[in-house]
C-alpha cells in the first residue's frame, strides 16, 4: 500500500474497528493471503499477531504507570520553576555552617553561598530535566561533566571530588538524600526549589545589577524612557 492509501485507511477507521481488531488480534490493513498460499502459514501469522497484542495489553499498565510518573515529575519541576518561595530568615540559616555528629568531634560543613561559582554550577546541573527521566536520581559521576560545562571547564580540568564536596553541603542542609544501598542520590522537592531560587537570584538579579553598576553601557543612558523595556526599567529603579 502506498502512504496515501495508508493515510486514507487511517482516516476511515472508526472506534469499533479498533475494538474489533484488538479483540481478534487482526489488523484492519492486513492484506488477505494470496491464492495458493499455505493456510497454515496464515494461521500462524494470525496467532503471532494475537500473542503480540496480548503481550502489549499485559505491559500496558506498567507503561502507563511509568509514563504518568514521568509526567508528574516534569509538571512538579515546571511548577517549582514558575513559583519559588523562601521563608523569612531561611537564607541566613542556609548560609551558616552545618555541624554534623560524625566522629567524636563532628564535622563542620560550610553553608550555601549565593555567589559561589562551583555551588551554582552544581545547582544548575541538578535542575536538569534529564534527571526526571531517571526517576529523579543521579550519581556524582553523572553530574561531573555538566558541572564542568557550567563552569566553562573540561571534565579533565575539573576533579570529581569537587562536585562531591559541593553536594555534601546540600546533603548537610537536608536538600539531597542518598538512595539506600546504592551510589545514587536524589534531590528533594525543597532542594529543587531552593536551587532554582539561588540560580534566579544570581542570574536574574545579582549578576545583572552588578554589571549595570560597575560596567554600564553609556548608550543606555541616552535611550528615551518609552524605548526602555519594563525589565530594564525595573533594573534602573533599583540602581
Buried (B, 14 or more C-beta within 10 A) or exposed (E): EEEEEEEEEEEEEEEEEEEEBEEEBBEEEEEEEEEEEEEEEBEEEBEEBBEEBEEEEEEEEEEEEEEEEBEEBEEBBEEBBEEBEEEEEEBEEBEEEBEEEEEEEEEEBBBBBBEBEBBBBBBBBBBEEEBBEEBBBBEBEBBBBBBBBBBEBEEEEBEBEBBBBBBBBBBBBEBBBEBEEEEBBBBBEEBBBBBBBBBEBBEEBEEBEEEBEEEEEEEEEEEEEEEBEEEBEEBBEEE
